[in-house]
Structures are given as structure tokens and as C-alpha cells.
Amino acid sequence: MGIQMPTPRSSQKKSPPSVVKRSKQKISSARGTSRANRYNAPALEKGLEIIEIVSAAGNSIKTEEIARAAGRSRSEIYRMLQVLEAHGFIAREQNGEGYTATSKMFTLGMRKTPIADLNSAALPEMRRLSDQLGQSVGLVVPADDQIAYIARVESARSFSLTLPLGFHRRIVLSNSGRVLFAFQPPERQLEWLAQLRQTAAPGTDIDGFIADANKARRNGWLIRPSVMVKAVTDICAPIWTANSIGCAANLIVPLIAIIGQDHEPEDVARTTRAAADRITQVLRPHIASE
């Protein structure tokens, strides 16, 4: 079934730095929610704002930029930066001119029972799949408007392509994002599209993203050239968990054409989908995958 597109919103030109503008939008929404709560914790809210801003920046971000994104003075956030750095949530660049996010939030999130259960069910199948194909295998979940790598298995038979755990990329700019979107129910797809349109960079091919997702839904998997590396074909297959309404994760095989390995992408896709279905069966034994 095709994905129905909502009426596009009028696009607005964004001035750089875009990270600061997007962070302001998220923080404004968070502040509106906090005002509705009975109790407020200003210092905690300030710290969470800073973590969001630094995480969204991708690269190193200077104190002045953080202050501007948070709508606060430099002196107002200085002590908070020191505390967050001391607790390991952010780190100072070697030149001392900016901050980057650490993997601590990712590590804490990995301890959640649903993620731990997903990893526990997926890793044995990922190892078998990697051994069978001689390729690396990754496990990806959605994180707001981005995808996040939460597990990987590297091939022991040959060289392979891997990404660091916690690696993020925007859903609309990733092949895993296309699969995660494709296997959501229609009402959730509309919610995702509304968010993706808001945060996508000008010129992002949303229509192409939807067309690829439709194709993935029809086939049961996605075969598509990597959006980051030439000569690599991404093969993705969906996974459902016990409580997920739609697809909760996906396996990705960044297929490299290696001399001596005669892997047809369609065969790899079927094998990958079979592994994904076995993971789903472990997590959701009484409900068939979609």
C-alpha cells in the first residue's frame, strides 16, 4: 500500500547556523511542555537544553553558540558546561574552543530493557549472518528524526564497512531511515513526515524518500546504493519487537563487492530479511511480522 503524502508545508529559508535554529525550535517546544507541568527544575532544564544543543551540533560547538541557541548569556551557562563536562556528558575539544557530545547518553540508553532485549535477540543472528556473508552487519533504531547504530558485527572473513556505535544520521538521508519509515502504520508515517519536513535541510528530496519507502514496503526489504560510500550497496530489513506498533529496528548489511564473493544483492536481501524475521520471532513469538 502506498504512502499518502500530506500537503507540503510552505518552505521557509533558514539562515545558518541551522543547528542553532533547529535547537531553538526543540527547546521552545520543551519549555512549553515544562510550563504545563506542576513542578519546574530550572537548573535541570538548562542542563538538558545544553546537552540537546551540543548533541545536535554534530561537530564541535563553541560556548557562544550554545548560549545563543539556548537564549541565555555566556556567563549563565558557563558553570553548567563545567558540571556537564565533569560528569562526562560533554567533552572539551583539545584546542579548548568548543564542546562535543560524548557517548554517555547513548550508553545509559542502551541499558533500557527494550534495547537490551533487542540486542540480546539480534546479536546471535547478526553474527551468523556476518559469518555467512563475509560482510559486516549493523542494527539500527530510530531516534527522533534520526537513525542510530546500536550494535554491529564485523566480518571475521574479510574486510568490511562498519560505523561507530551511536552514529546518528537523519532519517531522510539514510537507507535505514527509509525502511524504518516504510514499515510504520499510515497514521505514524504522517506524524513522522510532519517532523521530517520541519527538520530537513532545504532541497531534501522528500518525494524520493517516500518512493523508496514504498518500494521497500512492497519488496519486504531495501536494496539501494549507500548514501555515504561509493561502491557500497545498503541492504536493509525490518524488525518488530514485542510492543512496537510498527517496525522498531532494522538490520543493515553494507554490501561491498569483494573479489571471490559472488553475492547477488537480491539473495543477500532475502537472507537478511530471514535473519530479521528470526529476531522478530524471538521478540514477538505470537505475532507475525508485517
N, C-alpha and C positions, 0 to 999 in steps of 0.2 A: 504494500500500500504506500502510495506516495506521500511525501510530507507536504502539508499545506503551509504555504508561506503567509505570515501575517502582513498586513500593509506596511511597507517600509516607513520608518520614521524619517522626517526630513533630516538630512545630514548637516552637522554643524562643523565648521572648520575649527580644528583645535590647534592652539599655538603651543610650541614647546616650552618647558619640558612636559611631554604628555603624561609621564609618570606622576608628576605633581598634580596635574589636573584630575587624573583618574583617582588618585589617592584622596583628593579633596572630596570627590563625589562619594566614595565609600565612607569616609569619615563623617561627612554630613549626614548620611543615612544612619550611621551608627549612633551619632549624637541624638538624632531624632528619636531613635528607639530608646536610648538611655533616659531621655527626659520622661518618657512614658512609664518608666519603671519607678517603683516606690522609693527605692534607695539608690543613691548615686555614690560613686567612688572616684572622684576626680583624678587622683594620682594614678589609679589603676587604668582609667580610661586614657589618660595621657600616655602611659607606657604602651598600651595596646595600639594606640594610634601610631606611635613611633615604630613599633615592630611591623605594622602593616605597610607603612611608608617605605621603610628600608627593604622589606621583602619585595615590594612591587617595583623597586628601582632596578632590580636586575644587576646593575653594576654598582660600583661604589657611589655613595651619595654623601654630599657634604652637610655639615651641621646647618648651614644657612638654608640649604634646600629643604632639609627636614623641617626646620622651623616654619618656612614659608608654606609647605604642604599642610602642616598641622594648624596653620593660622595662629602661631604663637611666636613669642620673642625668642631670640637665641639663648638668652640667659635663663628663660623659663624652662627650656628642655635640656640644658647642659647637664644638670645633676641626674636627670632621668637617663640620659645617654650613658653616664658613668655607671649607674646601677645596672642597666641592661647589659652593658659590656662585662661588668664584674660577674654577672650570673650566666654569661655565655650565650645570650640570645642574639647579640650583635657583636661584630668584631671590627676593630680599627684597622684600616689599611696600613701597610708598612710605612708609607710616607706620612702617615698621620693626618691626611687631609680629608678622609671620608670613612664611612662605615658600610659594612656589608652584613647581610643576614647570615647566621650560622645555621647548621642543620639541627639545632636543639629542638625547635618546634616540631620538625619532622620526626625526630627520634621519639619525642613524647607521644606524638600521634600514632606512631607505629605500635605503641603498647596497648592501644584500644583493642578490646576483644574482637570486634568485627574484622579489623585489619589483621590482627594476629591470626585469627581463624582462616582468613583468606590466604595469607602467606603459608600457613601450615598445610592447607589443602593444595595450593598451587605449586609449591617448590618441588615436590617429588615428580609431578608431571612435567614441570619445566626442565628438570634435569634429564628425564627420559627423552623429551622432545629435542633437547640440545644434543644429546648423545646420538640420537637417530639421524639428525640433520647435519651435524657438524657445524652448527651455527649458534649464535647467542640467542637467548630468549628473554624478553622483558615482561614485567607485569605492570600495568598502568591503571590508575584510577582517576576520576575527575576531582578537581579541587577548585571550586568556584568556576571561573571562566577559563581555567587552565587544566592541563593534564599533569599528573605527577608519576614519576617512576618510583615504585615502592619495592621492587625486587628484580633481580636479574641473575641469570646463569650464563656463564661464559663457556664457550666450547673448549673441550679439552683435546679435540682432534685437530683443530686448525685455528688460524687467527680469525677474529670475529669483531663485530662492531658492538660496543656497549656504551651506555650512558651512565653517569653517576647517579646513585640513589638520591632521590629528592629532586632530580632535574625536573624543571617546570617548562611548559610551553603552552601558549594559548591554544585553546581547543580548536578554533577556526584555522589555525596554522599547523595542525598536526593530523597525521593519518589516524592515530589512536583516537583523537577527538572526534573524527568523523564516525568511527564505529561506536564509540560511547553514545554519541548523539543519535545514531541510526536506530539503536535498539531501545529507545525510550518510548513510552506511550505518547500519543499525539499531544495531549494536554501538557505534558512535561516538555516536549520538544518546543512548543510555543513559548513556554517560560524561559527555556534556555536561549532561544533565538532572541527574545527581548533583551536578555542580559548580554548576549554576544554582540548584538548590534550596538549596544551602548559603549562597550569597551574595545571593540575592534578598531584598528587604525584605519584612517581614510583610505579608500581604494581596495580594502579587503574584499575578496571575491566570495561573498556570502552565497550567491546563487550556485557557484561551483561547488562550494562546501555542501549545500543541500543535495545537489545532483549526485555527488559522490556518496553521500549518506544513503540516498535512495537505492543506489546500486548495491551498496553493502548490505542493505536490508533484504534485497531480492536474492542475493547470492548466499548470504549467511556468513560472509567474510569480506575483507577488503584487500585487494591487491593493487598497489599504487606506488609509483616512484617516490623515494624518500624526498621529503621537502627540505632536507638539510644536507644530504650527502649524495653526490653523483654516483652512478653505477650501483646503487643500493635500491632494492625493492622492498618496501614495507609490506608485511603480511600480518593482518590483524584479525582476531576472532573474539567474540564477546563471551563474557562470563556473568552468570547471575549468582547472587548469594541468597541466604535464607530469607532475608527480609527486604530485599531490593524490589522495587516496583518495576524498574527497567534494568537494563544492563548496568552492572555495578563496577565492572573492570574489563580489561581485555588483555589477551596475550599478544605480543608483537614479536615477530621474527624479522629483523633487518637482514634480508637475504642478500648475501654477497655472492657474486658469480666466481666461484673458486675452481681453478683447473683441477680436474679429477672428480669433481662433484657435478653430477648431471641432474640437478633439481629443477623440475618444471614448477613455476610459481603456483599453478592450479593444484598440483599434487601436494606441495607444501601447505597450501591453504586448507586443503581437506584434512591433512594430518594435524595442522594447528587447531582447526575447529574441533576435531575429535578430542584433542587434549583439553581444550577449553570446556567441552561438554562433560568430560570426566570430572573436571574440577567442579563444575556446576552440580554434578550429581552428588559429589561428596558434601557440598554445602547446602544443597536443596534436594535431598533424595526423593521427596514425594511430589515434586513439582517439575514438570518437563520444561526445558529451556524453550524460548520462543523462536 
